[in-house]
């Protein structure tokens, strides 16, 4: 049986009665506007009827691009990251790019191996959610001219495109919410301060202690070694064992807050009856907890979209000025916070 020949641009051009270069422009979203709407519609209809699909490999041979982007997250099980990745993929798809996703499991050696693997695959750029404040992977990408965007993290002393939440504003709003409820002895449970997320939220709480009516001592400020549930459990136990009274805790993310709730239950304490808790991120199902978690909602999908847009801009204009976007969180008040003494 004779194998059916593959449709190419010349075939589409012949049937549409246009030059092959016009077909090429129509099939590339970035150059489609160079062709009239009537011609573009006809070419796209004919290409679909003939079963033609644009080959990224062939385009890559002409342009020197792979049309792939590496996306590295520290923990794919963390519900924070799937909607961010979804936002990234939606924008990449509009540019005929695909994402190669890797989970570093918060392991620096693993991150090194991932970077080497991404370079072997000749990705056109990287979106990293794994950066530490001092990060040799970020340094290496800058030195080698690899287009790079950071999400949910920033680095110290480097001019890098990034998309983050305004962490300081979020912590301020959480603390102010508790103050409005009459809490004064407010503890803080944060994450690793070698990440910008952990450090910015920690520093924001310290500023709130100085500038507001919060009466807690530094003994009630604790930074965990990870942003996970076990670290939250251990951190809450640490605060309780200090023996200093507190009626509320500002917690630096939702996974830590889940661990806090486990610790309170084990100690026979009620939330919010004995201790009110705020989280950060508004992960899925936080409204289904008992009690539902008061937290800071961050625009997960928008973070991914903005990161992908910045990366596409950087790939197409390598010399342009770098951009650091900070998106506002939203305070979502639920049942885990209540008036002091209730």
N, C-alpha and C positions, 0 to 999 in steps of 0.2 A: 504493500500500500504506500502510495507516494505521500511523503510528509508535506503538510501544508506550510508554505513559506510564511515567514514572519512579516507582518506589515511594518513598513518603515515610513519615515517622514516624507520621502519622495512619493510614496503611494498615496498618502493623504493629500499631499499638495496637488497631485495630478487630478484626483477626483474633485477637489475643492476649487481647481482652476486658479491656484495661487502659487507663488514661488515658495520652495521649501523653507527659505529663511522666514517667511511670514508664518508658516506653521510652527517653526521653532519658537518664534516670539509669542504666539498665541498660547502655546503649551507651557510657557514659563510665566508664572504669575507676576513676576517682577517686570516683564517686558510686554505683557498683554495689552497694556494701555497704549502701546505704540501702534496698534492695529485698530481699525474701525470696529465698532461694536457689531456691525452686520457681518463682517468677515470673521471676526473672532467667534461669533455664535455658530456660523456655518462650519468653520474648521473644527470646533469642539464637537459639534454634532456628528460630523463625518468621522472624526477620529474615534468617537465612541462606537459608532456603527461598524467600523472596520476592526474594532478590537485593538486599536493602537494604544500603547502605554509608553510614556516617556521613560527612558532608561537612565537611572542615576549613574550607572557605571559608565555608559557612553558619555554622558555629560561630564562626568568626573575626568575622563581621559582628555576632554577638550579644555576643561577649566582648572584642572589640578586639584579638584575638591572631591571628597568622599561622600558628601551629603549625609554625614553621620555626626552626631554630637554625643559625647560621653556625659552621663549624669551619674554622679556618685553621691549616695546618701549614707549616713552613719548607721541607720537601723530601719530597714524597710517594714519591720513589724510595727514600728511606731506609727500610729494612725495620722500623725502630722504630715507624713511625706507622700502617701499616695495621691492626695488631691493636688499637691504641688507638682508632682510628676505629670499628672493629667493636664494641668495647665501648660506645662512645658511642651508636652507632645502636641497639644492642639495648635500652638503657634508654629512649632517646627513643621507640622504637616502642611500648613499654609505655604511654607517655603520649600516644600518637597524634601525636607530633611526627616530623618528618623533618629530616635534616641537609643543609645546603648546604655542600659541601666546596670549599675553595680552597687552592691551593698557592702560597705567596708567593715561592718560589725564593730565600729569604733576601734579598729585595730590599725595602728600606724604602719606596721609592716605590710598588712594587707592593702592599705592605701597605696603604698609604694608599688606593690605588684600590679594593682589596678591601673595606676598611671602608666607603667611600662606597657601593659596590655593595650591600653587605649592608644598609645603612641604607635605601637605596631600596626594597629588597625587604621592609622592615619585619620583619626577623627579631626574634624575641622575646628573643634572647640570643646570646652569643658564647662559644665555647670556643677559646682561643688557645694554640698551642704555639710561638708565634713571639716571645714577649716578651723584650726586653732588660731589663737591670737598671734602666735609665732609659728609659721607653717612653712616647712621647706618645700612642700609640694607646690604651694602658691609661688614661692620664690623661683622654683625651677620653671614653672609655666611662664612666668614673666621673663626670665632670662632667655628662654627658648622661643619666645614670641608666640606661645600658644594662646589663642583667644580664651578668656576665662571670665566667668561670672560666679559670684558667691551668692548663695541663698541661705537666709536664716542666720548667717554668720558674717563677720568681717574680720580683717586682720589688722595688726598694728603697723603703722608706718609704711603702708603700701598703697599705691594708687590703683585700685581695682574696682571694676564694676561690681555692684552688689545690690541685692534686694532684701531688705529686712523689715521686721516690725519695729515700731518705735517702742523699744523695751522699757525705757525710762518712763515714758508717758503711761504705759500700761501698769507698771508697778505703782506709780503715783496714784492712778485712779483706783486701784485696788485698796491701797492704804487709806485714801480719802473716804472711800465707801465704808470701811470699817470704823473710821473715826466718826463719821456721820451716824453710825449705829451706836455710838457711845463707848466703843472700845478704846482703851488707852494702853493697856499692857499687851502689845502686839508683837508676836515673834515673827521671825523670817526664816524660811527654809529654801535655800537656793541650790543651784547646780554648780558644776565645775567652773571655776573662775579662769581657767586657761582658755575658755571659749568666750567669744564676745557676748554671747547670749547670757551666760552665767555671770560674767563680770558686770555687764551693763545693768542687769536687774539687781544685782547685789549693791552696786554703787548707788543706784536710784533709791533703794530702801534706806541706805545710810544717810542720804541727803534728806529723806523724809523724816528720819529720826531727829535730825538737827533742826529742821525747819517747822516741825509740827508738834502736836501734843502727845506724840508717842512717848511713853515712859519706860519702855523696855531697855534692859541693859544689853551690852554686846554679848553677854552669855546666852541670850535668846536669839542670836543671829548665827545660823549654821549653814555652811555650804557643803552639800553632798558631793561625792566623787563621780556621780553619774546622774543622768536625767531619766531614771527609771523607777518602777514601783518599789523595788527592794530598797533602793537608796532613800525613797520617801519614808518607808517604814522605819528604817534605821535612824533617819534624821529626826523623825517625830519622837522616837524612843529616847534619843539623845536629849532633845529639848525637855521632855517630861522628867528625865532623870536629873536635870539641873536643879530641880526643886524650886525654881522661881515661878511665881504665878503668871499666867497669861490667859487671855480669854479669846484670842484670835491669832491666826497664822496667815501671813502672806506667803504663798507657795509659788515657786518659780516656774512650774509647769504642771500639766494635768496628771502625768504619770506619777510624779512625786506626790501630788495630792491624793491619788488613789492609795498609795502606800501609807500616807498619813491617816486616812480613814480606817485602814486595816489596823494600824497601831492603836488608835483610839478605841476601836471596838474591843481589841484584846485587853485593854486596860479598863474596860467597863465605863468609858466616857462617851458622851453623846455629842454629835455634831448636828445642829449648832448649839444645843442646849448647854453644853459645857465649853466647847471651843468652836468658834466659827473658822471656816477655811475658805480661801480663795485660790483658784488655779490660774493657769495661763495656757492658752492655745485653743480652747473649746474643741477638743477632739470629739469625734462621733460618739454618741450615746452618753455624753456627760449629763444630758438632761434626763436620762433614765436611771441614774443612780438614786439611792436612798441614803441621804438627801441628794437631790440634784445639785450639781456643782456650780457655784458662782465662779465665773472665770472671765478671762479676756479672750474674746474671739478675734482670731487673726484671719485675714483674707487669703486662705491657703491657695486657691486656684489662681487668684490674681498675682500672688507672688511668683508662681510658676510661669504665668504668661509674661509678666514683666521681665523675668530673668531671660526667657527665650528671646524676647524682643531685643534686649540689650546685647545678647550674644550675636544675633543676626546682624545687628548694626555694627558690632565690633568686627565681625568677619568681613563685612562689606566695606567698612571704613576703618582700617586698623589704626589710623592716626588720630581718631577723634578723641575728644576729652572723655575721661571716665566719669561714670555717674553712680552715685550712692543714693538709692531710693529708700526712703523710710515710709512705710505705710502705717496708718493709724490703726490700733486695735479698737475693739468695742467692748465695753464692760457689760457682761450678761449676768444679771442678778437672779440667783435661784435660791434654793432652800438651804444651802450649806452655810449661809450667813444670816444672823439675826441680831436683834438689839442686845447689847451687853446685859448680862444678868438674867436673860430669859432662856 
